[in-house]
Amino acid sequence: MSILIDATTTFIVQGITGREAVNLTRECLDYGKGAQVVGGVTPGRKGRDVHGVPVFDTVDQAVAHHGRPIDGSVVTVPPTFTKDAVFEAIENGVKLVVIVTERIPRRDVAEMVELAALRGARIIGPNCLGIIVPDVVKMGGIGGPAKDAAKSYTRGPIGVISRSGGMTTEMSSTLSAAGLGQSTAVSIGGDAIIGSTYAELMPLFEADEETEGIVIYTEPGGRMEAELARWVTENDSRLPVVAFMAGRFMDEMPGMSFGHAGTIVEGKEDTASEKIARLAEAGITVAEEISQIPEIMKAKLNERSAAA
């Protein structure tokens, strides 16, 4: 099993004729069993194709051509047009929107997330690389070219959630090298406002029989870790969680920038040390180094097995 996507998931690529989107489409088609990319959208380009995927002017045209609802969309359009593209997808029945675009105004993101909630849709991102079910399918640029993704991601019982696209692959590769494959890996994005947080994805992993543990990559800034700790505690989660906290140096260097827009430390609760303490209170182990994650996870899995 997996969460969010599987081999039957159909999706479109909005902005498909852009250079990044052309490469992304090829990577998705080549990976695993081959993604069901049923169309692309770029206004004014109807009638063309990208790697055999037909291009349309609108999402409505793509849905009509497909003849039934389309499950998802990967949005790669420039930030100025992202809100319109996401609104168009959601209003045409798309229930899963992966937003690759970065530097989108916060107000636009807030409005997109609000509409998704009203329509029963889910957003992953923005500023993310997408979702991958190892050896089966990927939606987005996660893992890069198919041959590279196949080296880093392997099928197995560990769910991966990361604010950093690149670190999603790094952690998964480290797990794979230690014999711990992944059920689903999700790059959720590093912006201050995103569509799906750790706590919002946990119920999906909790319900997935294949998933036996969770690994997260996190950073200073924001309150997502507090939400995760609260969810794990209140729901008595069956899944052991291991985390890696980047940017610990920021506690000693106030005002230091750390790349992602979401790493704005607005108060003591947002600092790395406070987040680590809060996660620990919820039984979530924070590794000192990424290389330690597999052994910590193996120990937790053994503990759960012995207790059962």
TORVEX-122081 format. One line per 3 residues: number of its first residue (from 0); for each residue x negated, y, z of N, C-alpha, C. Coordinates in steps of 0.05 Angstrom, whole numbers, m for minus. Atoms other than C-alpha are relative to their C-alpha. Layout:
<atoms>
NUM) X,Y,Z,X,Y,Z,X,Y,Z | ...
</atoms>
This chain:
<atoms>
0) m17,m24,0,0,0,0,m17,25,0 | 14,m26,0,m19,74,0,20,21,8 | m19,m21,m5,11,141,15,m1,20,m24
3) m3,m21,20,35,196,m32,1,m9,m29 | 1,8,28,16,162,m98,m6,m30,m2 | 8,28,6,9,93,m129,m2,m2,m30
6) 5,5,29,m1,62,m198,24,9,m17 | m24,m8,16,71,81,m219,5,30,0 | m6,m29,m2,67,155,m201,m5,14,m26
9) 3,m17,24,80,200,m260,m6,28,7 | 5,m29,m5,51,270,m263,m9,15,m25 | 9,m18,21,36,329,m307,m23,16,10
12) 22,m18,m7,m23,376,m308,8,28,m11 | m7,m27,8,m4,450,m309,m26,16,m4 | 26,m13,8,m58,491,m345,m18,m20,m13
15) 15,23,10,m80,427,m381,m21,7,m21 | 19,m6,22,m117,462,m438,m24,16,10 | 24,m13,m11,m166,497,m391,m23,m20,2
18) 24,18,0,m237,469,m389,1,m19,24 | m1,17,m24,m231,443,m317,22,m21,m2 | m23,18,1,m163,413,m330,m4,m22,m21
21) 6,20,21,m186,378,m394,m18,m23,12 | 18,20,m13,m242,343,m354,16,m16,21 | m15,13,m21,m195,328,m296,19,m20,m11
24) m19,18,13,m144,296,m342,m14,m25,m9 | 15,23,9,m197,251,m373,m8,m18,24 | 9,15,m24,m222,230,m303,24,m16,11
27) m24,14,m10,m151,212,m281,8,m23,m18 | m7,21,19,m137,172,m344,m19,m23,1 | 21,21,0,m202,133,m338,m1,m16,26
30) 5,13,m26,m199,116,m264,20,m22,6 | m17,22,m9,m172,51,m236,17,m12,m22 | m18,11,19,m111,27,m272,9,20,m21
33) m8,m22,18,m104,94,m308,24,14,10 | m23,m16,m10,m60,150,m283,21,3,m21 | m23,m4,18,9,160,m313,4,30,m4
36) m2,m28,7,m4,230,m339,18,3,m24 | m20,1,21,59,241,m379,3,26,m15 | m2,m25,15,49,312,m402,m18,21,12
39) 14,m23,m10,13,378,m395,15,25,m7 | m14,m25,5,37,449,m393,m19,23,m2 | 14,m25,4,4,511,m422,18,16,m19
42) m17,m16,17,50,566,m449,m13,7,m26 | 10,m7,27,41,576,m524,m16,m22,m13 | 16,22,11,6,509,m534,16,m25,m7
45) m16,23,6,65,463,m547,m7,m13,m27 | 6,15,24,51,409,m598,m28,m10,m1 | 28,11,m2,m22,399,m580,0,m24,18
48) 3,21,m19,m49,342,m540,m28,2,12 | 26,1,m14,m106,332,m490,m5,m29,7 | 6,29,m5,m136,262,m491,25,m17,m4
51) m24,15,6,m70,238,m520,24,8,17 | m22,m9,m17,m28,273,m468,14,24,m14 | m14,m22,14,26,317,m501,2,25,16
54) m1,m26,m13,25,391,m485,26,15,m6 | m25,m15,3,88,433,m473,m3,28,10 | 0,m28,m9,104,506,m461,10,3,28
57) m12,m2,m26,144,493,m398,3,m28,13 | m4,25,m15,155,441,m344,26,m13,m9 | m26,10,9,227,435,m366,m2,m16,m26
60) 5,15,24,204,413,m435,m13,m27,5 | 14,24,m7,157,362,m405,19,m21,12 | m19,18,m13,213,332,m362,20,m10,m21
63) m19,9,21,261,330,m422,m13,m20,m18 | 14,19,17,209,295,m464,m4,m27,14 | 4,25,m15,196,244,m409,26,m15,4
66) m26,13,m1,270,231,m403,10,m7,28 | m8,5,m28,272,225,m327,m18,17,18 | 17,m17,m17,244,261,m266,m29,m7,1
69) 29,4,m2,169,270,m261,m8,3,30 | 6,1,m29,139,253,m193,m18,23,9 | 19,m19,m10,81,302,m189,m11,19,m21
72) 15,m19,18,40,359,m218,m26,7,13 | 25,m11,m8,m32,379,m214,m2,28,m12 | 0,m28,8,m36,455,m217,m28,12,m1
75) 27,m10,4,m99,485,m246,m1,28,m12 | m2,m26,13,m75,553,m270,m14,21,17 | 13,m22,m16,m109,619,m249,17,9,23
78) m15,m7,m24,m90,646,m180,23,19,m4 | m21,m19,5,m48,702,m208,26,m13,m9 | m23,14,11,m1,652,m241,8,m25,15
81) m4,25,m14,m4,596,m191,28,m2,13 | m26,1,m13,59,614,m152,22,m5,m21 | m21,5,21,101,617,m216,m1,m29,m9
84) 3,27,9,73,550,m238,11,m20,20 | m10,18,m22,88,516,m171,30,2,2 | m29,m3,m1,158,546,m168,13,m14,m23
87) m11,13,24,171,521,m239,0,m30,4 | 2,29,m4,148,451,m221,21,m9,20 | m18,8,m21,189,447,m157,29,3,m9
90) m28,m4,9,252,476,m189,8,m19,m22 | m6,21,20,247,422,m243,m2,m28,12 | m3,26,m13,249,366,m192,m26,m13,8
93) 26,12,m8,174,353,m181,m2,0,31 | 0,3,m29,165,328,m109,m28,0,12 | 28,0,m10,89,326,m103,m16,19,m17
96) 16,m20,15,47,386,m123,m28,2,12 | 28,m2,m8,m29,383,m119,m11,26,m12 | 10,m25,10,m58,453,m124,m30,1,2
99) 29,m1,1,m130,455,m146,m10,29,2 | 8,m29,1,m133,531,m155,m8,10,28 | 8,m13,m25,m170,571,m102,4,30,m3
102) m2,m29,m1,m167,644,m81,28,10,m7 | m27,m8,3,m92,647,m83,8,18,23 | m9,m17,m22,m62,705,m43,16,m15,21
105) m14,15,m21,m37,681,25,30,2,m2 | m29,m3,1,32,709,15,12,m18,m21 | m9,19,21,39,669,m50,1,m28,11
108) 1,27,m11,18,606,m14,23,m5,20 | m22,3,m20,67,618,43,27,m3,m14 | m25,2,14,123,627,m7,3,m27,m14
111) 0,27,13,104,563,m44,7,m22,20 | m5,20,m21,103,523,20,28,1,10 | m28,m3,m9,170,551,41,19,m12,m20
114) m17,12,20,202,533,m25,m1,m30,0 | 4,29,m1,173,463,m22,16,m12,23 | m15,10,m23,204,454,47,30,0,m6
117) m28,m2,6,271,478,22,10,m21,m20 | m7,19,21,270,431,m38,m8,m29,6 | 8,27,m7,243,370,m2,m24,m9,m16
120) 25,7,15,177,373,m40,m24,2,19 | 24,m2,m16,106,367,m14,m23,12,m16 | 24,m13,13,45,410,m31,m25,m11,14
123) 27,6,m10,m27,385,m24,m17,23,m11 | 16,m23,8,m75,444,m25,13,25,10 | 17,m4,24,m87,496,m50,m30,m4,7
126) 29,3,m3,m163,495,m60,m7,m28,9 | 5,28,m7,m165,420,m58,m8,m16,m26 | 7,17,23,m189,363,m102,20,m23,m5
129) m22,19,6,m128,318,m95,0,m25,17 | m6,25,m14,m112,247,m76,m11,m24,m16 | 9,24,14,m143,179,m91,8,m25,16
132) m4,27,m11,m121,108,m79,m21,m17,m13 | 23,14,12,m186,69,m89,8,m24,m18 | m3,21,20,m188,23,m150,27,0,m13
135) m27,0,11,m117,42,m168,6,26,m16 | m8,m25,14,m104,116,m185,m11,24,15 | 6,m26,m13,m126,187,m171,15,22,m14
138) m15,m23,9,m89,252,m178,m15,25,7 | 18,m23,m5,m137,311,m185,m28,m7,m6 | 28,4,7,m211,318,m192,m16,m15,21
141) 14,14,m22,m228,280,m128,m18,m22,m9 | 19,21,7,m289,237,m135,m15,4,m26 | 13,m6,26,m308,267,m203,6,m21,m21
144) m4,20,21,m315,223,m265,6,m28,11 | m10,26,m10,m284,154,m259,m23,m18,9 | 22,18,m8,m351,118,m257,m13,8,26
147) 11,m9,m26,m375,161,m199,20,m5,23 | m20,6,m21,m309,155,m161,0,m29,7 | 0,28,m5,m314,80,m168,m23,m8,18
150) 23,6,m18,m381,81,m132,5,9,29 | m4,m12,m27,m357,123,m73,24,m12,15 | m25,8,m12,m287,97,m61,5,m30,m4
153) m6,29,2,m269,24,m46,26,m5,16 | m25,7,m12,m204,m9,m26,m4,m10,28 | 2,9,m27,m193,m19,48,19,13,19
156) m20,m8,m19,m159,0,113,m2,27,13 | 5,m26,m14,m184,70,130,12,23,m17 | m10,m25,13,m145,133,113,m19,23,5
159) 19,m23,m2,m187,195,100,15,26,m6 | m12,m26,4,m164,267,107,m22,21,4 | 22,m19,m2,m211,325,95,7,28,m10
162) m4,m28,9,m210,401,90,m19,7,m23 | 20,m5,21,m270,397,43,3,m22,m22 | m1,19,22,m264,364,m26,m24,m18,m2
165) 24,15,3,m336,344,m30,m5,m19,24 | 4,17,m23,m337,317,41,20,m23,1 | m18,23,2,m277,273,26,m15,m23,m13
168) 15,20,14,m322,236,m22,m24,m9,17 | 24,7,m17,m383,238,25,8,m19,22 | m8,18,m22,m345,207,83,10,m27,m11
171) m10,25,12,m311,156,38,m23,m18,m9 | 24,15,9,m378,136,8,m15,m12,24 | 13,10,m24,m408,128,78,16,m23,11
174) m17,22,m10,m349,84,99,m3,m24,m19 | 2,22,19,m354,43,35,m27,m15,3 | 27,12,m4,m429,31,46,m1,m18,24
177) 0,16,m24,m412,3,114,22,m22,m1 | m21,20,3,m357,m43,87,27,7,9 | m26,m10,m8,m299,0,108,13,16,m24
180) m13,m13,22,m256,15,47,22,19,9 | m20,m20,m6,m202,67,43,28,m8,m12 | m27,5,9,m126,60,37,8,23,m19
183) m4,m25,16,m117,132,12,m18,21,11 | 16,m23,m9,m162,192,15,13,26,m11 | m14,m24,7,m132,262,14,m17,24,6
186) 13,m26,m3,m168,328,3,22,21,3 | m23,m18,m6,m121,377,37,m5,29,m5 | 6,m28,5,m157,442,22,m11,15,24
189) 14,m14,m22,m198,491,62,11,28,5 | m11,m27,m3,m153,553,59,15,2,27 | m13,m6,m25,m120,586,119,29,m11,1
192) m27,11,2,m51,565,95,0,m22,m21 | m1,22,19,m42,497,63,27,m14,2 | m26,13,1,16,453,44,4,m23,18
195) m3,24,m17,1,391,85,m24,m2,18 | 21,1,m20,m39,388,149,m5,m29,9 | 6,26,m11,m70,329,187,26,m12,12
198) m24,10,m15,m8,323,232,23,m7,m19 | m22,5,19,39,326,172,m5,m25,m17 | 6,25,15,3,268,137,m1,m24,18
201) 3,22,m18,m5,225,199,25,m19,m1 | m22,19,1,67,197,197,0,m18,m24 | 1,16,24,55,173,126,m20,m23,4
204) 21,21,m5,m9,136,146,10,m20,22 | m11,16,m22,26,111,209,19,m22,m11 | m20,18,12,80,79,166,m12,m19,m20
207) 13,16,20,30,48,118,m13,m24,13 | 10,24,m13,17,m24,139,m29,m6,m6 | 28,5,7,m50,m26,103,m20,17,16
210) 18,m18,m15,m79,33,142,m3,m9,28 | 5,9,m28,m113,13,207,m16,21,16 | 14,m21,m14,m152,76,223,m2,25,m17
213) 1,m25,14,m162,149,204,m27,14,5 | 24,m16,m3,m225,190,191,7,28,m11 | m5,m27,9,m220,266,186,m26,16,m1
216) 22,m19,1,m269,320,166,13,27,6 | m12,m25,m8,m255,387,199,m21,21,6 | 17,m24,m3,m284,456,212,11,19,20
219) m11,m21,m17,m278,515,259,21,16,m14 | m20,m17,12,m219,561,248,27,m14,m3 | m26,11,3,m144,549,248,8,m18,23
222) m11,16,m22,m100,506,293,8,m28,m8 | m8,26,9,m93,442,253,m8,m23,18 | 10,21,m17,m135,401,301,18,m2,25
225) m17,0,m23,m91,422,360,26,m14,m7 | m24,13,9,m30,400,320,m4,m31,m2 | 6,29,3,m63,333,305,m2,m13,27
228) 2,11,m27,m82,321,378,27,m3,13 | m26,1,m12,m12,337,400,17,m22,m13 | m15,21,13,19,291,347,m9,m28,9
231) 11,26,m8,m27,233,364,9,m8,28 | m7,5,m28,m11,240,438,30,m5,3 | m29,2,m4,64,251,433,12,m24,m14
234) m11,22,15,74,195,383,m14,m27,6 | 15,24,m8,27,145,416,m9,m15,m24 | 8,11,26,m5,132,349,m15,m26,3
237) 13,26,1,m27,61,333,m27,2,m13 | 24,m2,16,m84,88,291,m23,14,15 | 23,m14,m12,m153,102,320,m10,22,m20
240) 8,m22,17,m179,169,294,m29,8,7 | 27,m10,m3,m252,189,284,m3,25,m16 | 3,m26,13,m270,260,266,m30,8,m2
243) 26,m14,1,m331,299,243,6,30,m2 | m4,m29,m1,m334,373,260,m24,14,m11 | 22,m15,11,m377,415,215,0,28,12
246) 1,m28,m8,m400,486,231,m2,5,30 | 2,m4,m29,m415,476,305,m17,25,7 | 18,m23,m5,m469,530,299,16,26,2
249) m15,m25,m1,m414,582,291,7,9,28 | m6,m7,m28,m400,580,366,m22,19,11 | 22,m16,m9,m469,611,376,m6,23,m17
252) 5,m21,19,m465,658,318,26,14,m8 | m26,m13,6,m401,700,323,m2,18,m25 | m1,m16,24,m381,732,258,m11,m14,m25
255) 12,15,23,m417,680,215,21,m12,m17 | m19,11,19,m380,660,152,m7,m29,m6 | 5,28,6,m372,586,135,14,m10,m24
258) m10,10,25,m348,582,64,30,0,m4 | m29,2,4,m275,561,68,15,23,13 | m17,m22,m11,m222,614,78,13,m8,26
261) m13,9,m25,m193,572,134,m17,0,24 | 18,1,m23,m254,578,178,m3,26,14 | 0,m25,m14,m235,645,206,6,m5,30
264) m4,6,m29,m244,639,282,12,25,12 | m14,m23,m11,m192,685,312,0,1,30 | 0,1,m29,m199,663,384,m15,m24,10
267) 15,22,m12,m232,614,432,11,m27,m8 | m12,26,7,m182,559,414,m8,m9,m28 | 8,7,27,m208,561,342,m29,m9,m3
270) 29,7,1,m281,547,360,m4,m30,m2 | 6,28,2,m315,481,346,1,m14,27 | 2,13,m26,m328,466,419,28,m5,12
273) m27,3,m10,m256,478,439,16,m21,m15 | m14,20,16,m230,436,382,m10,m29,7 | 11,26,m7,m277,378,399,12,m9,27
276) m11,7,m27,m253,380,472,30,m8,m2 | m28,6,3,m180,380,451,5,m27,m14 | m2,26,14,m190,322,403,m7,m23,19
279) 8,20,m18,m226,283,456,21,m7,21 | m22,5,m19,m168,292,505,21,m18,m12 | m20,16,14,m124,259,453,m11,m28,m8
282) 12,25,7,m171,200,447,m14,m2,m27 | 12,m1,27,m201,223,381,m30,5,4 | 29,m2,m3,m277,212,379,m11,18,m22
285) 13,m18,19,m318,267,345,m29,m9,m3 | 27,10,5,m381,239,314,m20,24,m2 | 21,m21,1,m446,279,320,m10,2,m29
288) 9,1,28,m466,257,249,19,m17,m16 | m18,16,17,m427,230,190,m9,m29,m1 | 10,27,1,m472,169,190,10,m18,23
291) m9,15,m23,m444,149,258,29,m9,m3 | m28,5,2,m372,147,235,7,m30,m4 | m8,28,4,m370,75,209,m2,m17,25
294) 3,17,m24,m397,44,273,20,8,22 | m21,m9,m20,m351,86,317,27,m12,m8 | m26,11,9,m292,65,275,1,m30,4
297) 0,29,m4,m312,m8,276,4,m8,29 | m3,5,m29,m317,m5,352,29,4,8 | m28,m6,m7,m248,26,357,19,m21,m11
300) m16,21,12,m218,m26,310,m2,m26,16 | 4,24,m16,m249,m82,351,15,2,27 | m14,m4,m25,m220,m51,415,29,m5,m4
303) m28,3,5,m151,m48,385,7,m30,m5 | m5,28,6,m157,m120,360,m1,m16,26 | 3,15,m25,m180,m145,428,24,6,19
306) m23,m8,m17,m123,m107,463,25,m14,m9 | m24,13,10,m72,m138,417,0,m29,6
</atoms>
